[in-house]
Amino acid sequence: MKKIKLLAVTHHSRNNINPIRPEAAQIIGLHKSGVVDVTVICNPKSTLIPHLEKEGIDVLTDPLDQKISRSTIIKIRRLLKEKKIDVLHLFNNIACSNGATAAIGTDAKVIAYRGQTGNVSRFDPSSYLVMLHPRLDKIICVAKAIEEDLRGHLWGNKSKATTVYKGHDRSWYQNEPANIERYVKNSSSFKLSMVANLRPRKGLDVFMDALALLPKEINIDVLLVGADPTSEKIKAMQERSGMPTRVHALGYREDAPEVAAASDLMILPTTKREGLCRAVLEANSYGVPAIVSDTGGNAELVKHGDSGLVVPPSDPQALADAIYTLYQDRELCAQYGKNALRRVREKFNVEQGVKKTLSIYKELTN
């Protein structure tokens, strides 16, 4: 059987493999399927390179540092023709704007990646370089909520948008929980964690306002991964909680999954434009349940009343009530954690992501 020739284009600048493990696993899984002949273009310092090369995948490099780069477009176009590429899979916006443009006039089927809702408009010219690029044959979204949102902006064939959940592997989550004794003085406290790049839409203010609504005698500690302890804004947020000595800013941590594993409960109070949050999947993979807001793909991650709780976005009282419910009932919280672990293994594993992606490749190339 003739193999599908794939050219995947991706860009990553982080030293930590954790954020891009699902993407690497998908590419490697396609390579190992025996059905796909994989070539990857990534930036020269990409964390992915050693992981892909270890599996025998052909890896090429390009700066991939401009939305439209003549040299990048020429390189991709040359590869499409020389390697007779069947599928061009573009994993971020820079890859999309250059790759889809390079594919004009070629026979390659072009797939883009979509990781969150929002920031697409028919009236925004820049959208036609990415999600509304006329050369795209398929857009793989990481959640159904993202697919539904995107379909509202697409012209013509709405089924161009589809959903494939990012896959996680249980072997990634075997480390011991992080040592948090530096921050938490009372080992019996109920520990909440929030792991996020703390942009305003991540809802840290909502979380702090929710803490302020809890009973004053409550015995909790809060671990904020990604919050700079020297930032005046973060210090103001700690004061806003009404319990500043129990809210701990941990800064950037490469062991964020292990910090989540050291907590009893993960909190993600995003106000808008959420995708399929990796931090929640990581916490769930350690058997830690989550309370999330009902935005983007959050409600697909967490089954309300089974593997965690889903609350309305921007509603501190609803978040406070949910936290207090699980604070008072530790057995229920632990059961949610067990259910969350089972759910992530059954619904968000690597195998399902590879299988669905492969079926999309076959559909397009047939």
Secondary structure, 3 states (H helix, E strand, C coil): CCCEEEEEECCCCCCCCHHHHHHHHHHHHHHHCCCEEEEEEECCCCCHHHHHHHCCCEEEECCCCCCCCHHHHHHHHHHHHHCCCCEEEECCHHHHHHHHHHCCCCCCEEEEEECCCCCCCCCCHHHHHCCCCCCCCEEEECCHHHHHHHHCCCCCCHHHEEECCCCECHHHCCCCCCCCCCCCCCCCCEEEEEECCCCHHHCHHHHHHHHHCCCCCCCEEEEEECCCCCCHHHHHHHHHCCCHHHEEEEECCCCHHHHHHCCCEEEECCCCCCCCCHHHHHHHHCCCCEEEECCCCHHHHCCECCCEEEECCCCHHHHHHHHHHHHHCHHHHHHHHHHHHHHHHHHCEHHHHHHHHHHHHHHHHC
